[in-house]
Amino acid sequence: MKSNTSCSDEERYKVRKLEITDNNKGFMELLQQLTVCDSISNDEFKKRFEELKLYGDDHVICVIEDVTSSKIVATGSVFIEKKFIRSCGNVGHIEDVVVDSSARGMQLGKKVVGFLADHARLRGCYKVILDCSPDNKAFYEKCGFKEKEIQMVKYFI
């Protein structure tokens, strides 16, 4: 029998949408584990948060909070692209998926991707797409994605 003082992983790791207070829970530091991500002020965070809120359910950032430490340990985002093709269909784009190095191997990335893909499906998307490195291909295949075509990029800065 489990002790009342411990909680299951389901209780410990809360999957939800980004909240304004998450800046103080290590959200930006988590993104720094993914890519180049400079520190930003609380005002800059709030301004971007409010700007993204204007998109409503067409841009969602998912986080997983470790409620025992009040730390954000995983995140990812999805935005909905409005198309003319496919009878004015919608496509979900998943971006910026990262799990804290201390919490990897616990299926949290899979939970984030599942949350984002489900959101896109519920918003009427006919597909959801993402880009990843060859090192992450097997992970996304486990999440139900398959390789298709080639990614191209042109950076401006």
C-alpha positions in Angstrom: 0.0 0.0 0.0 1.3 3.5 -0.9 2.0 6.1 1.7 -0.3 9.1 1.7 2.7 11.4 1.6 3.8 10.2 -1.9 1.9 10.8 -5.0 1.7 8.9 -8.3 3.5 10.2 -11.4 0.1 11.2 -12.7 -0.5 13.4 -9.7 3.1 14.6 -9.6 3.3 15.7 -13.2 0.5 18.1 -14.2 -0.1 18.5 -17.9 -1.7 21.9 -18.7 -1.5 25.1 -20.8 1.2 27.7 -20.0 0.3 30.2 -17.3 1.7 33.7 -16.7 3.3 32.5 -13.5 5.3 29.8 -15.3 8.1 32.3 -16.0 9.0 31.9 -12.3 8.9 28.1 -12.5 11.9 27.7 -14.9 10.0 27.8 -18.2 12.7 30.0 -20.0 15.5 27.9 -18.5 13.9 24.8 -19.9 13.7 26.3 -23.4 17.5 27.0 -23.1 18.0 23.2 -23.0 16.5 23.1 -26.5 18.0 26.0 -28.4 19.5 29.5 -28.3 17.2 31.3 -25.9 18.3 34.4 -24.2 16.9 35.3 -20.8 14.0 37.8 -20.9 12.6 40.1 -18.2 9.3 39.4 -16.5 7.8 42.3 -18.5 9.0 40.8 -21.8 7.5 37.4 -20.8 4.2 39.0 -19.8 4.0 41.0 -23.1 4.7 37.9 -25.2 2.3 35.8 -23.1 -0.5 38.4 -23.6 0.2 38.6 -27.3 0.0 34.8 -27.7 -3.3 34.8 -25.7 -4.8 36.8 -28.5 -4.6 33.7 -30.7 -6.8 31.8 -28.4 -6.8 28.1 -29.2 -4.9 28.6 -32.4 -1.6 28.8 -30.5 -1.2 26.7 -27.4 1.8 26.1 -25.3 1.7 22.9 -23.2 3.7 22.5 -20.1 4.2 19.8 -17.5 4.8 21.0 -14.0 6.4 18.8 -11.3 4.0 19.8 -8.5 6.4 18.6 -5.9 9.0 21.2 -6.9 6.8 23.7 -8.7 9.1 23.4 -11.7 8.2 23.2 -15.4 9.9 20.0 -16.6 8.5 19.7 -20.1 7.0 21.9 -22.8 5.9 22.1 -26.4 3.7 24.3 -28.6 1.2 23.9 -31.4 -0.1 26.5 -33.7 -3.0 26.1 -36.2 -2.4 27.3 -39.8 -5.5 28.2 -41.7 -5.3 26.9 -45.3 -7.2 27.4 -48.5 -6.5 23.8 -49.6 -8.5 20.8 -48.4 -11.7 22.9 -48.3 -10.1 25.6 -46.1 -8.6 23.0 -43.9 -6.4 23.5 -40.8 -2.9 22.1 -40.1 -1.3 21.9 -36.7 2.4 22.7 -36.4 4.2 21.3 -33.3 7.3 23.2 -32.2 9.7 23.6 -29.3 9.3 20.2 -27.6 11.8 19.8 -24.7 12.0 17.8 -21.5 14.3 18.8 -18.7 17.4 16.7 -18.6 16.6 15.6 -15.0 13.2 14.2 -16.1 13.9 12.4 -19.4 13.0 8.8 -19.8 9.7 9.2 -17.9 7.4 9.5 -21.0 6.8 13.2 -20.4 7.8 14.2 -24.0 5.2 11.7 -25.3 2.6 13.3 -23.0 3.4 16.7 -24.4 3.3 15.6 -28.0 0.0 13.7 -27.3 -1.6 16.8 -25.7 -0.5 19.0 -28.7 -1.6 16.5 -31.3 -5.0 15.9 -29.6 -5.5 19.7 -29.4 -4.8 20.0 -33.2 -7.2 17.2 -33.9 -9.9 18.7 -31.7 -9.4 22.1 -33.6 -10.3 20.3 -36.8 -6.8 19.9 -38.3 -6.5 17.3 -41.0 -2.8 16.7 -40.1 -0.2 17.8 -37.6 3.4 18.2 -38.6 6.8 18.9 -37.0 10.4 19.2 -37.8 13.0 17.2 -35.8 16.7 16.2 -35.9 17.6 12.7 -37.1 18.5 12.0 -33.4 14.8 12.5 -32.4 13.2 10.6 -35.3 12.7 7.4 -33.3 11.0 9.3 -30.5 8.5 10.9 -32.8 7.8 7.6 -34.6 6.9 6.2 -31.2 4.4 9.1 -30.9 2.8 8.0 -34.2 4.6 10.3 -36.7 6.3 9.2 -39.9 9.0 10.7 -42.0 7.9 12.6 -45.0 9.8 14.8 -47.4 12.7 17.1 -46.5 12.9 20.2 -44.3 14.4 23.4 -45.7 15.3 26.5 -43.8 16.6 30.0 -44.5 17.7 32.0 -41.5 17.6 35.8 -41.4 19.7 36.4 -38.3 
